[in-house]
C-alpha cells in the first residue's frame, strides 16, 4: 500500500509510525514544510512556502498563512502526481492548512486526519482561565475562534476517518465527524523509559542532583499559563517553606506555544518569577530551558514528584513519560489529566486555580515515602498497560492505517 503522511513538522506524531509502516512492506512517503529527516524506508518531499503575509487583520492573517501553506503543498502534490505518484492512503495533520486541497490532487486516495485538538469558544481552553479572558467581546471572540477552526472544518466532509491520542482530545471535535475518530495514543516506549537510580544532573552553578536529593520537576514546552506555570510559581514560596531541602527543576522555553504572548518586552517566565522572586530561595530553583531528549528524561528520572498542570487542552507527552519513569504525579484536576490520573491510585489531583492547595498537597506527597512508592508503581503500570508503544499503541495504529484501504475513497460527507 502507498501511504503518504503529511505534517508541517514531520515526523512529529508520526515518528514511530512511519518506519514501522515501511518495515511492514508499505511504500511510505512524507510531505512536510521542512526537509524530511532521514528515516528507514521513508521518502521525503518538501513543499516550500514563504508564509510572509500582508494582511493586517488577525483573522485574515491566520487564514492567509494557512492558504499559502495549502497552495505550496498542492503545487508539490501536483508535481508528485505528474511523476506518477498516487497514494492509496493519506494520513495528515490538518491544523496548518497543508492538507486542504490534497483530495483535489488525489481524489481516489483515502484521507484520514490526525485529530490533535479542535478549538472551541465556550467551556474550553479559550475561556478556562478568568485571569486571561478572551481579549475580544463575546461575538468577536466567537467569530475569531470559528476562523481558527476553518482548516479542520473544511477537511471533515472529505475525510474518511480520524485518529486522536486521548478521549478528551477526540471529544473536542464536533459531530458527526467525532464519530469517525478512533482513539489511540502516540505511545510511550516503556522499555527505554523505566525507573532508574543512576541519574544525575549538574548545573553551571556547581550544584549536582541525584536520586538521593528531593527533586521536584515541572515541564512545559514553554513556560506559560496554558500549562499552569503561573499557578506553579505562586505555589513555590509556600512549598519551599514546607520543604526546605527540596530542589525545583523547571524545564521549558521562554516563548509562547499556546494562547497570548506576555506584555511586550517581557516573557511569561519573567512575569511570574518576578511576582514571587522576593519570597523564593533561588539557590534551590533551577530554570534549565529546553533540553535534548536524553537529558530531559535523565532529569525526569530524578523526580521525587512531578507537577503537571494544564488547561483543558492537549495532554503533554511529558506527563506520560514521567509516569513511565516512575515519577509520582501531582496533576491539575482538569479533564485531560483525569483521563489518566485516578486521584489517590496512580497519582494525585489538585484544583488548578489554588496555589496553596497545590503547595500543601505536594508537601504531603513529598513527606510520605510509602504513598509515593505506591503511586509511582501504579503510574508506571498505567502506562505499560494502556500506553506502551510496542505492545499497545503502535500495533493498533498500524491496524488502523491498514484498515483505511478498505474504506470507500469518497466518504459519506464528501462534497466534491
MARMARFI-952078 format. One record per residue (C-alpha): residue in one letter; x, y, z. Coordinates in Angstrom, 3 decimals. Layout:
% MARMARFI-952078
R	A	X	Y	Z
...
***
This chain:
% MARMARFI-952078
R	X	0.000	0.000	0.000
R	X	1.220	3.523	-0.813
R	X	0.891	5.708	2.283
R	X	1.506	9.464	2.374
R	X	1.997	11.110	5.773
R	X	1.541	14.881	5.900
R	X	2.771	17.075	8.752
R	X	4.285	20.551	8.598
R	X	6.956	19.498	11.113
R	X	7.448	15.851	10.175
R	X	7.929	13.354	11.804
R	X	6.261	14.792	14.944
R	X	3.473	12.375	15.964
R	X	4.427	10.028	13.090
R	X	7.929	9.385	14.416
R	X	7.284	5.728	15.328
R	X	4.511	5.004	12.844
R	X	6.479	5.947	9.710
R	X	9.377	3.471	9.933
R	X	7.111	0.695	11.221
R	X	4.792	1.016	8.220
R	X	7.853	0.840	5.965
R	X	9.178	-2.180	7.846
R	X	5.888	-3.955	7.169
R	X	6.417	-3.512	3.430
R	X	4.329	-0.432	2.704
R	X	5.635	2.309	0.417
R	X	5.822	5.278	2.787
R	X	6.282	8.915	1.803
R	X	6.179	12.110	3.853
R	X	5.159	15.611	2.745
R	X	6.278	18.449	5.001
R	X	7.106	22.138	5.137
R	X	10.613	21.212	6.324
R	X	13.297	18.914	4.992
R	X	12.125	15.439	5.967
R	X	14.808	13.874	8.181
R	X	16.228	10.533	7.003
R	X	14.109	7.613	8.206
R	X	14.369	3.953	7.178
R	X	12.077	3.263	4.232
R	X	10.542	6.777	4.132
R	X	10.762	9.014	1.052
R	X	10.616	12.700	1.893
R	X	9.043	15.535	-0.094
R	X	9.172	19.193	0.873
R	X	6.650	21.851	-0.076
R	X	8.283	25.244	0.220
R	X	6.137	28.171	1.335
R	X	7.128	31.687	2.274
R	X	4.491	32.450	4.874
R	X	5.084	36.187	4.902
R	X	1.556	37.534	4.904
R	X	0.500	41.066	4.027
R	X	-2.777	41.055	5.920
R	X	-3.151	43.397	8.858
R	X	-6.327	41.911	10.311
R	X	-5.646	38.943	12.605
R	X	-8.398	36.772	11.126
R	X	-7.200	37.396	7.587
R	X	-3.556	36.912	8.579
R	X	-4.227	33.490	10.109
R	X	-6.315	32.388	7.131
R	X	-3.834	33.721	4.592
R	X	-0.940	31.848	6.227
R	X	-2.850	28.574	6.017
R	X	-3.814	29.178	2.387
R	X	-0.193	29.887	1.479
R	X	0.799	26.560	3.036
R	X	-2.119	24.851	1.286
R	X	-1.019	26.239	-2.078
R	X	2.583	25.150	-1.575
R	X	1.501	21.642	-0.609
R	X	-0.852	21.474	-3.596
R	X	1.881	22.569	-6.015
R	X	4.217	19.881	-4.670
R	X	1.474	17.233	-4.665
R	X	0.612	18.046	-8.281
R	X	4.256	17.607	-9.250
R	X	4.306	14.266	-7.447
R	X	1.169	13.224	-9.338
R	X	2.725	14.190	-12.684
R	X	5.683	11.987	-11.764
R	X	3.289	9.087	-11.288
R	X	2.905	9.098	-7.516
R	X	-0.641	8.279	-6.345
R	X	-1.113	7.264	-2.684
R	X	-3.733	4.784	-1.576
R	X	-3.993	6.447	1.845
R	X	-3.152	9.928	3.135
R	X	-2.789	10.465	6.892
R	X	-2.429	14.161	7.662
R	X	-2.423	16.718	10.445
R	X	-4.993	19.295	9.245
R	X	-4.185	22.140	11.627
R	X	-1.919	24.298	9.446
R	X	-3.742	24.191	6.123
R	X	-1.304	21.935	4.207
R	X	-3.977	19.297	3.624
R	X	-6.779	21.486	2.287
R	X	-6.550	20.586	-1.409
R	X	-4.825	17.196	-1.440
R	X	-8.083	15.410	-2.280
R	X	-8.306	17.622	-5.382
R	X	-4.952	16.218	-6.470
R	X	-5.676	12.643	-5.382
R	X	-9.473	12.129	-5.218
R	X	-9.002	8.353	-5.288
R	X	-6.994	8.341	-2.048
R	X	-8.498	7.598	1.358
R	X	-7.906	10.559	3.662
R	X	-7.504	10.286	7.438
R	X	-6.844	13.153	9.855
R	X	-4.648	13.290	12.944
R	X	-7.121	14.986	15.292
R	X	-4.948	16.714	17.871
R	X	-7.431	19.322	19.096
R	X	-10.436	21.303	17.906
R	X	-10.610	24.817	19.347
R	X	-13.866	25.774	20.999
R	X	-15.072	29.169	22.139
R	X	-17.112	28.151	25.215
R	X	-16.226	25.823	28.110
R	X	-12.825	25.281	26.511
R	X	-9.208	26.330	26.785
R	X	-10.114	29.808	25.475
R	X	-12.390	30.752	28.379
R	X	-10.985	28.482	31.093
R	X	-8.759	30.929	32.972
R	X	-10.548	34.048	34.304
R	X	-7.181	35.758	34.727
R	X	-6.768	35.740	30.961
R	X	-10.252	36.208	29.462
R	X	-10.720	36.452	25.691
R	X	-9.474	39.847	24.595
R	X	-12.468	40.428	22.285
R	X	-16.114	40.869	23.137
R	X	-18.230	37.690	23.105
R	X	-19.356	37.907	19.471
R	X	-15.940	38.889	18.146
R	X	-14.286	36.172	20.197
R	X	-16.699	33.533	18.895
R	X	-16.051	34.606	15.307
R	X	-12.288	34.587	15.821
R	X	-12.375	31.010	17.086
R	X	-14.524	29.990	14.104
R	X	-11.818	31.360	11.818
R	X	-9.278	29.248	13.713
R	X	-11.481	26.179	13.194
R	X	-11.850	26.671	9.441
R	X	-8.990	24.479	8.131
R	X	-10.215	21.461	10.052
R	X	-13.911	22.113	9.329
R	X	-13.156	22.214	5.610
R	X	-11.486	18.804	5.877
R	X	-14.301	16.947	7.659
R	X	-16.537	16.371	4.606
R	X	-13.734	14.770	2.587
R	X	-12.047	12.718	5.338
R	X	-12.759	9.021	5.802
R	X	-11.581	8.799	9.400
R	X	-9.658	10.413	12.218
R	X	-7.259	9.335	14.938
R	X	-6.780	11.114	18.264
R	X	-4.368	10.387	21.134
R	X	-6.857	10.787	24.004
R	X	-10.599	10.609	24.524
R	X	-10.609	14.196	25.779
R	X	-8.954	15.468	22.609
R	X	-11.314	13.408	20.450
R	X	-14.302	14.809	22.366
R	X	-13.332	18.354	21.349
R	X	-14.433	17.585	17.773
R	X	-17.997	18.218	16.590
R	X	-20.339	15.519	15.445
R	X	-20.837	13.839	13.072
R	X	-17.086	13.806	12.388
R	X	-16.260	12.921	16.005
R	X	-17.978	9.580	15.444
R	X	-15.283	8.722	12.887
R	X	-12.382	9.277	15.285
R	X	-10.505	6.307	16.736
R	X	-8.619	6.968	19.986
R	X	-5.084	5.570	20.001
R	X	-2.250	7.301	21.826
R	X	1.050	8.002	20.064
R	X	2.723	5.614	22.509
R	X	5.419	5.649	25.188
R	X	8.474	3.377	24.898
R	X	8.418	1.830	28.362
R	X	11.458	-0.317	27.566
R	X	13.596	2.804	27.226
R	X	11.721	4.860	29.826
R	X	11.860	2.908	33.056
R	X	12.728	3.794	36.663
R	X	16.454	4.101	37.302
R	X	18.682	5.031	40.224
R	X	21.811	6.319	38.467
R	X	20.534	9.591	37.005
R	X	22.235	12.883	37.825
R	X	22.396	16.481	36.665
R	X	24.990	19.176	37.302
R	X	24.175	22.861	36.873
R	X	26.514	25.665	35.826
R	X	26.389	26.882	39.430
R	X	28.139	23.683	40.503
R	X	25.064	22.168	42.177
R	X	24.595	18.466	41.424
R	X	21.401	16.484	41.965
R	X	20.852	12.730	42.135
R	X	18.083	10.372	43.279
R	X	19.257	10.991	46.842
R	X	18.053	14.594	46.612
R	X	14.480	15.817	46.941
R	X	13.842	16.858	43.355
R	X	10.548	18.313	42.137
R	X	10.102	18.704	38.381
R	X	7.861	20.934	36.283
R	X	7.731	20.848	32.474
R	X	6.240	22.961	29.707
R	X	7.376	23.296	26.107
R	X	7.239	26.972	27.010
R	X	6.608	28.365	30.477
R	X	3.156	29.925	30.062
R	X	-0.349	29.977	31.570
R	X	-1.761	27.179	29.354
R	X	0.452	24.750	31.276
R	X	-0.200	26.338	34.666
R	X	3.189	27.994	35.059
R	X	1.624	30.984	36.843
R	X	-0.100	28.691	39.365
R	X	3.068	26.685	39.956
R	X	5.168	29.792	40.601
R	X	2.607	31.176	43.046
R	X	2.710	27.883	44.941
R	X	6.513	27.855	45.173
R	X	7.038	30.192	48.168
R	X	4.785	28.083	50.417
R	X	6.122	24.815	49.025
R	X	9.693	25.927	49.660
R	X	8.726	26.846	53.214
R	X	7.138	23.428	53.782
R	X	10.013	21.512	52.127
R	X	13.213	23.432	52.980
R	X	15.516	20.861	51.332
R	X	13.645	20.441	48.050
R	X	15.121	21.465	44.705
R	X	12.846	22.529	41.857
R	X	13.913	21.829	38.274
R	X	11.822	23.816	35.791
R	X	12.072	22.733	32.159
R	X	10.749	24.879	29.317
R	X	11.452	27.742	26.953
R	X	10.721	31.452	27.180
R	X	8.422	31.662	24.163
R	X	4.726	31.036	23.574
R	X	3.301	27.757	22.323
R	X	-0.362	28.414	23.082
R	X	-2.515	31.403	23.920
R	X	-1.485	35.019	24.027
R	X	2.014	36.390	24.481
R	X	3.171	38.231	27.580
R	X	3.357	42.005	27.554
R	X	5.798	43.396	25.014
R	X	9.377	43.315	26.242
R	X	8.923	40.512	28.739
R	X	8.094	36.799	28.941
R	X	5.631	34.788	30.986
R	X	8.621	33.178	32.700
R	X	9.910	36.527	33.957
R	X	6.440	37.929	34.664
R	X	5.502	35.251	37.186
R	X	9.006	34.729	38.549
R	X	9.209	38.442	39.348
R	X	5.828	38.264	41.067
R	X	7.233	35.930	43.761
R	X	11.022	36.291	43.438
R	X	11.431	38.135	46.764
R	X	9.825	35.186	48.586
R	X	11.994	32.489	46.990
R	X	15.288	30.803	47.772
R	X	16.638	30.934	44.231
R	X	19.553	28.594	45.078
R	X	17.005	25.738	45.080
R	X	15.220	26.749	41.880
R	X	16.787	25.694	38.583
R	X	15.468	27.014	35.269
R	X	17.110	24.768	32.677
R	X	15.335	25.887	29.500
R	X	14.674	23.294	26.825
R	X	16.732	20.116	26.993
R	X	17.666	17.477	24.459
R	X	15.636	14.321	24.952
R	X	18.330	12.260	26.676
R	X	18.990	14.963	29.291
R	X	15.258	15.647	29.629
R	X	14.480	12.020	30.540
R	X	17.507	11.885	32.833
R	X	16.109	14.841	34.786
R	X	12.657	13.235	34.984
R	X	14.254	10.038	36.292
R	X	15.425	12.033	39.353
R	X	11.977	13.355	40.120
R	X	10.611	12.615	43.554
R	X	7.489	14.489	42.497
R	X	6.406	15.658	39.041
R	X	3.891	18.506	38.930
R	X	1.813	18.744	35.756
R	X	-0.813	21.441	35.229
R	X	-2.811	22.176	32.108
R	X	-5.850	23.983	30.787
R	X	-8.467	21.739	29.096
R	X	-6.153	21.190	26.143
R	X	-3.779	18.714	24.505
R	X	-2.265	16.328	27.043
R	X	1.544	16.590	27.101
R	X	3.717	13.567	26.368
R	X	5.884	14.699	29.294
R	X	3.319	13.611	31.890
R	X	3.150	10.093	30.449
R	X	6.934	9.957	30.132
R	X	7.289	10.949	33.792
R	X	4.807	8.218	34.733
R	X	6.755	5.617	32.744
R	X	9.926	6.694	34.570
R	X	8.181	6.139	37.896
R	X	7.749	9.750	38.956
R	X	4.754	10.260	41.270
R	X	2.385	12.733	39.594
R	X	0.562	15.685	41.115
R	X	-1.691	16.894	38.316
R	X	-4.327	19.527	37.829
R	X	-7.903	18.379	38.300
R	X	-8.729	19.104	34.659
R	X	-10.283	16.795	32.086
R	X	-7.121	15.862	30.111
R	X	-5.330	14.819	33.308
R	X	-8.303	12.998	34.825
R	X	-8.338	10.697	31.801
R	X	-5.108	9.118	33.086
R	X	-4.770	10.043	36.747
R	X	-7.104	8.470	39.298
R	X	-6.740	10.538	42.453
R	X	-5.029	8.541	45.177
R	X	-4.457	5.475	42.987
R	X	-1.828	6.280	40.360
R	X	-1.270	9.940	41.187
R	X	-2.899	12.866	42.951
R	X	-5.033	15.717	41.653
R	X	-5.206	19.311	42.803
R	X	-7.544	22.199	41.850
R	X	-5.946	24.148	39.007
R	X	-6.556	27.622	40.424
R	X	-5.448	27.032	44.036
R	X	-1.695	27.556	44.566
R	X	-2.000	26.991	48.323
R	X	-3.704	23.633	47.819
R	X	-1.017	22.706	45.289
R	X	1.756	23.519	47.772
R	X	0.104	21.643	50.627
R	X	-0.662	18.537	48.572
R	X	2.832	18.494	47.072
R	X	4.391	18.788	50.542
R	X	2.185	15.967	51.826
R	X	3.292	13.704	48.973
R	X	6.969	14.540	49.468
R	X	6.682	13.683	53.162
R	X	5.096	10.261	52.559
R	X	7.575	7.755	51.093
R	X	5.068	4.903	51.163
R	X	2.428	6.880	49.298
R	X	4.885	7.953	46.626
R	X	6.160	4.415	46.154
R	X	2.616	3.133	45.603
R	X	1.674	5.968	43.264
R	X	4.925	5.532	41.348
R	X	4.367	1.821	40.741
R	X	0.746	2.337	39.731
R	X	1.622	5.261	37.449
R	X	4.148	3.184	35.533
R	X	1.724	0.267	35.324
R	X	-0.913	2.585	33.850
R	X	1.448	3.453	31.002
R	X	2.658	-0.125	30.490
R	X	-0.898	-1.496	30.387
R	X	-2.556	1.156	28.239
R	X	0.002	3.369	26.506
R	X	3.053	1.224	25.773
R	X	4.405	1.941	22.298
R	X	5.400	-1.543	21.182
R	X	2.703	-3.723	22.714
R	X	-0.334	-1.431	22.677
R	X	-0.255	1.784	20.654
R	X	1.865	1.040	17.595
R	X	0.122	-2.272	16.740
R	X	-3.264	-0.522	16.991
R	X	-2.060	2.417	14.865
R	X	-0.792	0.020	12.187
R	X	-4.082	-1.874	12.201
R	X	-5.988	1.408	11.877
R	X	-3.868	2.666	8.951
R	X	-4.037	-0.649	7.120
R	X	-7.807	-0.701	7.575
R	X	-8.185	2.633	5.783
R	X	-7.593	0.997	2.409
R	X	-10.845	-0.931	2.794
R	X	-12.901	2.284	3.007
R	X	-14.634	3.948	0.077
R	X	-12.379	6.733	-1.285
R	X	-15.375	9.073	-1.156
R	X	-16.712	9.293	2.414
R	X	-20.456	9.842	3.064
R	X	-19.861	13.545	3.792
R	X	-17.759	14.196	0.682
R	X	-18.979	17.223	-1.260
R	X	-16.796	17.038	-4.341
***
